[in-house]
Amino acid sequence: MKKVGQFLFTFIPLVVAVLLQFLVGCYCVGIAFLASSIYSFQLESGLQHFIPFFQRLSTDTMFSATLMMNYSLFAMALFGIWYYCCYGGVYRVRLSSAFHPLSLLGILMLVPGAQFVTSYIVTLVSLVFPSWLETYEKLLENSGIFGSLSVPLAFYGALFGPIAEELIFRGVTLRQAQKTLPFWAANIMQALIFGIYHMNLLQGTYAFFVGLLLGYICRRGKIHSSILLHILFNAWALFLSGHLKFGSSPTDALIIFLLTIALFLGGIVCFTAGTNRLSTEES
């Protein structure tokens, strides 16, 4: 019975994260509405126009980015304390003991390798379920990613968001799942929950793959490694992916496919070798 309770508790971080999103959203909407009402000196009459105000706010990309950044800061604090107190999280480490040159090389190889793999996943899933792609594109458009990149969105997407998600899913969820499951099953479980967290079928599908990879990286190199990979992965998507142009000929497609395999598998091999050497040096 105790194991059943521990297994079910694995879903609690997801519930807490979603609830935190809702609470932070209510807080930010309330502050924005109050500030707007005070600025226009129409607080009483403004209460009658809350729904139109909320509808306008929901399409404001700057507000959405600011909300997400605020959420990630609260999540970092809450789940950081949770990870530290309940799962033995260690934050103050020497770089030489946390990273080996080979493991760093592996992470750098995995960034483009994983990006190319996810692009194949998105393409394949979009062909099978085109409606998923339409929904995903609308989500990206509302978030402001298709437009000019705002400062809050850049900080959220490339820094605060990855750190918060690693603490939630690899720091707390994976550790909790490992109390009742072997690592391979716990990793699948946290990756599935990570996909559900994105609340979008297309994004959730490739997030599941990314979650599996980050879970392995966290297991081999601890959470510092998965945070670094997640930050670089998101930074690539935000700042580089839109500027990379590839040819459309069959030869170019074959070269990119082979390069993807080489970078992804080579990154896994290098990272594993680096963590093995670190373990040997520590022992």
N, C-alpha and C positions, 0 to 999 in steps of 0.2 A: 504493500500500500504506500509505503514511503517513497519507493521508486516511481510509482505512478504519479505521485504528487510532484516529485522533482522533474519528471518528464513534462508534465503539464505546465510547470513553472517556466519552462523554456520559452513559452509563448508570451509570458508576462512582459519582457522588454519591448516586444512589438506593440502590445496594448498600451504600455506606458508612453512609448514614443508617439503613437497616434494621438493619445490623449494630450500629450504635451504640445503637439502641433495645434490641436484645437484650442487649447487654453492660450497659447501664444498668439494664435490668430485672432481670438476674441479680444485679447489685450491690445494688439496693434490696431485692429479695426476701431475699438473704442477710443483709443488715444487719437487716431486720425479724425474720427467723427467729432470728438470734443474740440480738437484744435481747429477744425474747419468751422464749427459752429461759433466758437468764441471769436475767431477771426472775422466772421461775417456778422457778428452780433445778432444771431438768429437762433439761439439755442432752443427756445421753446418751439418755434415754428419748424426748426430743423429736425426735431424729433419725428415730425410727420413725414419727413422726406428721407428717413433712414434707409429704406429699401432701395430707392433710386441711387442714393449715395453709395450703398454697398455694392450695387451692380456696377457702377462706374469704377469703384475701387478694385473690384475683382478682375478688371481688364487692364489695370494700371501695372505695367511691367516693373516700374521702379518700386512700387509698394510691394509687389510680390517678392522681388529680390530682397528687399529690406526685411520683410516678414521671415523669409527663409533663413537669412543671416541671423536674425534674432533667435529663431528656433534652434539653429545649430549651436549657438553660444550657450543657451540654456541646456541643451542636450549634452554638450561637452562637459558642463559642470555636473549635471545629475549623474550621467552614466560614467563619467570619470571617477567620481566618488564611489559609485556602486562597484565598478571594476576594481578599484584600489582596495576597498574595504572587504569585499566578499570573495574576490578571486585572485588576490595576491598581486594586483597590478603594480608594476615597477615603472616609474617615469624617469627617475634620475639615473641614467646609465652613461657609461663612457662609450664614445663612438667606436673605439677600437674593439670593445667587447660586444657591441650590438651589430656591427657590420664588418664583413670581410670584403676586401677588394673584389673577389670573385662574386660574392653575393650582390654587391652593388652593381657589378657589370650585368649580372643576371636580371636584376630589376630594370636596368636601363634597356635591356633587350626585350623584356616582357612588355614594356610600355607600348611600343609600336606593334609588337607581335599580337598582344591581346586586343589592341584597337582594330587591327585588320581582321582578327577572328570574329570579333563582335560585329564588324561590318558585314561579314559573310552571313552571320546568324540573322541579322536584321534583314538582309536581302532575301534570304531563304524564307523566313517567316512572313515577310511582306508579300511574297509571291503566293503563298498559301492562304494568308489571311489579309487581303488588301485593306479591309476596314480597320484593322489594328494600326496600320501605317497612318491612315487618315487621322485617327484619334491621337496618335503620338505626335504627329506634325502640329496639330492644333494645340497640344499641350506645350510643345516647344515654342510655338509662336506666342502664346500667352505669357510664357516665362520670360520672354525677351531675348532668347538665345539667337533667334534669327535676325534681330536688329542689332543696333550698336550695343556693345557689351558694357553694362553699367558697372560701377565700382562695387556696389553691394553684391551683384551677381557674380562678379569675378572672385571676390573674397569667399563667397559661399561655395561656389562650384569648385574652386581650385584649392581651398584650404580648410575652412571651417566645416563644410559639409562632409568631406572625406574623413576628417578626424572624428566627427560626431558619429558617423555611420560605422566606423571601425570600432569605436568604443561600444556602440549598441550591439553590433552583430558578431564581431570577432572577439571583442573583449568580454561581453556579458553573455550573449546568447550562445555562442559556441562553447564557452567554458561551462555553462549550465547544462547544455546538451551532452557534454562529455561525461557528466556525472552518471548518466544512465545508458549511454550508447558508446560503442567503439568510435574512434575518430572518423572513419569513413562515413558512417551513418550520421554522426553528429554534424559533419561538414555538409552533407547533403541537406540535412534538416535546416541548418542556419542559412544556407544558400537559398533554399525554398522560401524561408521566412523573409529573407532579404529581397527576393523577387516580389513577394506579396506586398511588402512595404512600399514599393514604388507605385502600386495601385494603377498600373497600366500594363495591359497584356504584352505589348511588344517590348516595352522597357523592362518589364518584369522577367521576360524570357531571357534577354541577354544579361540582365542583372544576376540571374541564377548562375549563369556561366562565370561571370566575374566574381560572384560570391564564392564559388567553388575554388577558384584560383586564389583569392585573397585568404580563404580559410587555410589552404595548404601553405601559403607563404607565412601566415601567422603561426601555424604549428611548427614550421621549420625554423623561422627566424624571429618569432615573437611579434608582438603587435606593432613594434616600431617599424618593422619591414613592411607589413601590410598597409600601415598608414602612409609610408613613403610611396609605395607602389600606387595606392589609391589616389594620392595627391597628384602624382605625375600622370597617371592615366586620365584623370579629369582635366588637368591642365592641357594635355595634348588635345583632348576633344574640344576644349574651349578656344584655345589660341592657335592651334596648328592645323586641325583637320580641315577647316574651311579653305585653307590656303594651299593645300597639297593637290596638285593636279597630276593625274596619271593618264597614259594613253588608253585607248579603248580597243586596240587591236588584240587578236588572240595571243600574240607573242608577249605583249605587255601584261595581259591578264595572267599568263602562265608564270612570268617572272615574279609578279606580285604574289601569286599563290605560293611559289617556292620560297620566296623571301619571308612570307608569313610563317611558314612551317619552320624555317631555319631560325628565325628570331624567337618564336614561341618555345620550341623544343630546346633550342640553345640556351634560352634564358632560364628555363627550368633546370637544365643540367648545371649551368654555371651557379645558379643560386643554391642548389642543393649541395654542390661541391664546396661552396664557400661556407655554408652553415656547418657542414661536416668538419671542415678544417677548424672552425671556431670551437666546436665541441671538443675536438682533439686537443687543441691548445689549452682549453680551460681545464681539461682533465689531467 
